[in-house]
Amino acid sequence: MSSDILKTPIEYLKGVGPQRADLLKKEIQVFCFEDLLHFYPFRYIDRSRFYTVSEITEDMPYVQIRGYISNIQLHGHRRTTRMTATLTDQKGSSLELIWFNGFKWLKGKFLHDQEYIVFGRPGLFGRKYNIAHPEVEPVSPDAINQKSAMQPVYNSTEKLKSKGLDSRGISKLIKNLIPQVKDYINEILPQYLRDELRLMNIRQALYNVHFPENAHFLARARARLKFDELFYIQLNILRIKHLRTTESHGQIFKNVGEHFNNFYHNNLSFELTGAQKRVVKEIRNDTLSGKQMNRLLQGDVGSGKTIVAVMSMLIALDNGFQACLMAPTEVLANQHYESVTQMLKGLNIEVRLLTGSSKKSERKEIAAKLTDGSLKILIGTHALIEDTVVFQNLGMVVIDEQHRFGVAQRAKLWKKNIIPPHVLVMTATPIPRTLAMTLYGDLDISVIDELPPGRKPIKTIHQYDSNRLKVFGFMRDQIKQGRQIYVVYPLIEESEKLDLKDLQDGYDSIVRAFPLPEYAVSIVHGKMKSQDKDYEMQRFVRGETQIMVATTVIEVGINVPNASVMVIESAERFGLSQLHQLRGRVGRGADQSWCILMTGVKLSNEAKKRIQTMVGTNDGFVIAETDMQLRGPGDMHGTQQSGILDLKIADLSKDEKILKYARQKALEILEKDPDLKLAENKAMAAHVNKLFRHKVVWSKIS
């Protein structure tokens, strides 16, 4: 028998059977023995210590006490019946045990002279502690040994629990499984690496992560399994990067010529920031290298990424190539088209826009000009990837907010030339370092970490709803100075479940507080028809309305330098990255801008942390790191949907140190053995191929 036993369908494990197997597959994606082996506990209960009643405090999640049970009584009648008992510890202190149901079989079971182990969550009623529905069992040598360990707690679901597969039920299955498979678990790290890092062997680690002998063994087991997980992700990413840099040829852009120089000397009305110059130089070096560029450009809203993208496209034009820029929405594509057209004014470079709304005649004309090479720059949405869009010689692709595109969509754009075009991926959503290393570790990363000169940092203020009149007064002062204001709401319609101000109510109260003819108010939300939305947005852009009341549709895609105030209603209902994106809609001119976060008085600890973070910093990377700590990496950047971060035990918000170490070791190994062909690395090669054989090669499609 070989390690194939690990692929045994889960229904063949003792205690499972067809019905439970179906639920395990549907509810927690456990299909075979190996899946169950790697279904790790999410926390542990420390059963290694016995407490006395006097040591109990309110913040203890669980306690374990040895003592005698007496004074068993039934209270109430019929539906309200409950059973109570008194537990007295070895020091003579006591607490109450309570059962609200399922106690009929307990009555008469507790012996007066028998010592018991009682385990449960302590509660405080009046000044006396109690434990509701405790686990109780007689003291015996076996029970003491069993209860002197860390107990695993597994995630379960209501459906699993209904079939007896709560945390304890799952633990029992794993206890059945390990003796069957332990001899067939093969080591996946070479001896030299385990020795160097002093890592536990894989069999020990898997046993101790489920049934730890003590806290020390548990820590070592988790460290080993976290390292494995992060190391193999890095090994795969870095192998792909090596493959791309050694085998994937790119166009060589030898010239910086007329288009670039005319733009730089005649159309650029301000000095580039040091960060912008650094990134342009990095892109220039990439396009000279003979390798296909695959670069991720990060920078906050307003940091000047578009100028860098335009300069990159102009270098392509100077070398006889075409360029394109793809954005995720029509609004954003339009915005890019307008700003790029404005930047290139007078340079005799035709720029065209292609979206789902483009007319048939326009599409035909664009297609003809692309094919004969007279159209040099095309900007658009996913319409760019249609088969009918054929370039004569595409050399530079810029993708904005790329995480909002599907893999297959980006792949199509990448294949628009025989020799792949250079790819510049832009994002205004700062990515935490650990996430960038994991999601985009095969891309080269550039960061624009300076704002253009003349921009003042946005001041962020937190106000409670009770201060609304004061906020209205501030808004009036700003409008008198000729400024415009956004007011953003989280909902379109009233919700019975959430006590939020709805958009229509908000609009009505704003109109009452800011009446015509002195003030004009726009309203924009996602349920409006496209033409109505555009009409309202354009009124605001032209300055015909002073206040725009909106939902988060204005998060991306509207640029009004005269707007200096962003009021976010029910700010506690927004995530950090969304708050940061919304704040980025102001601060685009030379005037001081403000972001006002309106909330109710009652805030959860997490909401307080978000608000404090926003008030405390404008640094998108600090915000992104905090966001990941609060939400976890799986909820960010669509990673959960894409399945890239299918981490079972590592946590990017807490395991940065392990990740850096894993990446460093992967780099060292690939430097000596890029194809993992050495005998000592064969197990690694087999494991990385097994893990990622069905994954898409991300670096080849940006």
Secondary structure as UniProt FT lines:
FT   HELIX           3..7
FT   HELIX           10..12
FT   TURN            14..16
FT   HELIX           17..28
FT   HELIX           33..37
FT   STRAND          43..46
FT   HELIX           53..55
FT   TURN            58..59
FT   STRAND          63..75
FT   HELIX           78..80
FT   STRAND          82..89
FT   TURN            90..91
FT   STRAND          94..99
FT   TURN            104..109
FT   TURN            112..113
FT   STRAND          115..120
FT   STRAND          122..125
FT   TURN            126..127
FT   STRAND          128..132
FT   STRAND          135..138
FT   HELIX           141..146
FT   STRAND          150..153
FT   HELIX           158..162
FT   TURN            163..164
FT   HELIX           167..181
FT   HELIX           182..184
FT   HELIX           191..197
FT   HELIX           202..210
FT   HELIX           215..247
FT   HELIX           258..262
FT   HELIX           263..267
FT   HELIX           274..288
FT   STRAND          294..299
FT   TURN            301..302
FT   HELIX           305..318
FT   TURN            319..320
FT   STRAND          322..326
FT   HELIX           330..343
FT   TURN            344..346
FT   STRAND          351..354
FT   TURN            356..357
FT   HELIX           360..372
FT   STRAND          377..380
FT   HELIX           382..385
FT   TURN            387..388
FT   STRAND          394..400
FT   HELIX           402..404
FT   HELIX           407..414
FT   STRAND          422..427
FT   HELIX           433..439
FT   TURN            441..442
FT   STRAND          444..448
FT   TURN            453..454
FT   STRAND          459..464
FT   HELIX           465..467
FT   HELIX           468..480
FT   TURN            481..482
FT   STRAND          484..488
FT   HELIX           503..513
FT   TURN            516..518
FT   STRAND          521..524
FT   TURN            526..527
FT   HELIX           530..541
FT   TURN            542..543
FT   STRAND          547..550
FT   HELIX           552..554
FT   TURN            561..562
FT   STRAND          563..568
FT   TURN            569..570
FT   HELIX           571..573
FT   HELIX           576..583
FT   TURN            584..585
FT   STRAND          594..599
FT   HELIX           605..616
FT   HELIX           620..631
FT   HELIX           633..635
FT   TURN            637..638
FT   HELIX           639..642
FT   TURN            643..645
FT   TURN            652..654
FT   HELIX           656..672
FT   TURN            674..675
FT   HELIX           679..681
FT   HELIX           682..692
FT   TURN            693..694
FT   HELIX           698..700
//
